[in-house]
Amino acid sequence: MSRILHRSFTLAAAVTAVVIATAGLTISPAAATPPGIPSAATAQSKLNALTVAAQGSTSGYSRDLFPHWITISGSCNTRETVLKRDGSSVVTDSSCAATSGRWYSPYDGATWTAAADVDIDHVVPLAEAWRSGASSWTTSKRQSFANDLTRPQLIAVTDNVNQAKGDQDPSTWQPSVTSYRCTYAKMWIAVKSYWALTLQSSEKTALQTMLNTCTS
């Protein structure tokens, strides 16, 4: 099946879900909420403490140096674990692959009913981490970073949006849903703070601007 045709079927399924909900049936909302998102005040303190430095080189970078996805529990890997965490009414088969469910992407406000339309975004991209200090880490530490389920580093979002984001930092890419930018900034700061990664001056300015929109 072609990508366009597949997306058309997915959109049709999403519309059907809306129609069912309108008819009065209860459908659990999808909730993409990673753990460990700090308050605005805590995020501000962490941002103030981060080291500002010139961006490093991508020389030597490879996604293979950040092994993912790894087995988390039973037959479930990191991607499958996040799909179950961030979706609603998620059904999986014996190999832990999601066969049905609903996923809300807070970056763009879209809801999907096929796991194939959802990517697991590294909030702080792997290449960005490499340029910010991870180039000196061991492969084991990079693996822990790439599969971090404790910090707000992994989130289920629309695949095309994740691909458009690529390895950009907040100075050049921010969620199109402006009301989510506060949360995005808090997640980014929490991850960079825990992993002791540096940030650029332009990146810090963008994060501060987003933090200024927070109410809590």
Salt bridges, closest charged atoms under 4 A:
ASP86 OD1 - ARG85 NE 2.63
ASP117 OD1 - HIS6 NE2 3.70
ASP117 OD1 - ARG7 NE 3.08
ASP121 OD2 - LYS165 NZ 2.83
GLU128 OE1 - ARG131 NH2 3.18
GLU128 OE2 - LYS192 NZ 2.61
ASP148 OD2 - ARG151 NE 2.95
ASP159 OD2 - ARG3 NH2 2.10
ASP159 OD1 - ARG7 NH2 2.88
ASP167 OD2 - ARG131 NH1 2.93
GLU203 OE2 - LYS192 NZ 2.87
